[in-house]
Amino acid sequence: MIENFRMTSCTTEDGVFLIERIKELNKSFVKPLRGEDKLYINRKFINEQGKIIAGIIGSVYLWDCMYIDLFWVEEKYRKQGIGSELLLEIETEAKLKHIRMIHLDTFDYQAKEFYEKNGYAVYNHLDKL
């Protein structure tokens, strides 16, 4: 049967189509707990010149879970409490919105120890290929 088909690269529009299909499938099995399809919780720090020096973006999806999509602190501002403050702020906002879980992924060279210091636990570890 597979010989009747061919594999090609996806366009951006193809990606949107595929995302919408999986969301439809998921919604057919698990009813959303909130009305919004997606809710973002994000914060940033800016310096005196208005330049972003740190930021965090979290997306809340249908079942009251938040995924931290992006978390960055400019190198010269690291280890000064800025990251912990950003994380605490979005956790507080998430609790106000009745979010029940926050998860993320990170690499060893990024911030694993930072997250553990802030109460996060490793629930899976992927080895290199």
C-alpha positions as a printed Julia matrix, in Angstrom:
129×3 Matrix{Float64}:
   0.0    0.0    0.0
   2.81   2.47   0.81
   4.1    2.25  -2.76
   1.13   4.41  -3.86
   2.37   7.36  -1.8
   5.44   9.55  -1.76
   7.16  11.39   1.06
   8.02  15.09   0.68
   9.09  17.99   2.9
   6.42  19.98   4.74
   5.76  23.66   4.15
   4.88  26.0    7.01
   1.24  25.68   5.98
   1.54  21.89   6.06
   2.84  22.16   9.62
  -0.16  24.26  10.65
  -2.49  21.71   9.01
  -0.84  18.83  10.89
  -0.96  20.67  14.23
  -4.67  21.35  13.76
  -5.33  17.67  12.98
  -3.6   16.43  16.13
  -5.42  19.05  18.21
  -8.74  17.82  16.81
  -7.82  14.24  17.66
  -6.75  15.18  21.19
  -9.95  17.17  21.8
 -12.05  14.19  20.71
 -10.58  12.11  23.55
  -9.98  14.69  26.29
 -12.3   17.62  26.73
 -10.59  20.96  27.33
 -10.66  22.36  30.84
 -10.57  25.94  29.64
 -12.12  27.84  26.78
  -8.97  29.18  25.16
  -7.17  26.92  22.78
  -3.87  28.32  23.98
  -2.93  30.86  26.61
   0.51  32.42  26.97
   2.09  33.48  30.23
   5.26  35.45  29.67
   7.47  38.05  31.29
  10.68  39.92  30.49
  13.27  42.09  32.16
  14.53  45.16  30.35
  17.51  47.36  31.17
  17.63  51.16  31.42
  17.83  51.48  27.63
  14.76  49.3   27.12
  16.76  46.33  25.82
  15.48  42.87  26.77
  18.01  41.19  29.06
  15.89  38.18  30.07
  12.57  36.6   29.23
  10.36  33.58  29.65
   7.47  32.35  27.53
   5.1   29.66  28.7
   2.14  28.26  26.8
  -0.82  26.78  28.61
  -2.55  24.11  26.67
  -5.98  22.55  26.96
  -5.62  20.47  30.08
  -4.33  23.07  32.52
  -0.69  22.3   31.85
   1.97  24.83  30.93
   5.03  24.2   28.83
   7.97  26.6   29.12
   8.71  27.25  25.47
  11.57  29.68  25.95
  13.64  30.92  28.88
  16.68  33.09  28.36
  18.86  35.39  30.48
  21.68  37.38  28.89
  24.95  35.87  30.04
  26.24  38.87  32.02
  23.02  38.93  34.09
  23.01  35.24  35.0
  23.43  34.05  38.58
  21.92  37.28  39.94
  18.42  35.96  40.71
  16.77  37.29  37.54
  15.96  33.81  36.22
  14.53  32.65  39.53
  12.4   35.78  39.73
  11.04  35.25  36.2
  10.27  31.61  36.94
   8.54  32.45  40.22
   6.47  35.15  38.52
   5.07  32.86  35.83
   4.49  30.1   38.39
   2.46  32.57  40.48
   0.47  33.64  37.41
  -0.08  29.99  36.48
  -1.47  29.21  39.95
  -3.88  32.15  39.66
  -5.1   30.63  36.38
  -5.47  27.18  38.03
  -2.64  25.59  36.07
  -1.84  22.22  37.6
   1.5   21.35  36.01
   4.49  23.05  34.4
   7.01  21.16  32.32
   9.94  21.93  30.04
  12.98  20.41  28.47
  16.58  21.43  28.78
  20.03  20.2   27.89
  22.75  19.51  30.44
  24.74  22.51  29.22
  21.75  24.84  29.57
  20.07  25.03  32.94
  19.32  21.62  34.44
  20.81  22.54  37.82
  18.94  25.87  37.8
  15.59  24.14  37.4
  16.4   21.55  40.06
  17.42  24.36  42.44
  14.02  25.91  41.8
  12.08  22.74  42.66
  11.81  21.02  39.27
  12.56  17.32  38.96
  13.89  15.31  36.04
  11.21  12.91  34.84
  13.01  11.63  31.77
  16.52  11.61  30.4
  17.36  11.07  26.75
  20.71   9.65  25.83
  22.53  10.74  22.7
  21.89   8.77  19.53
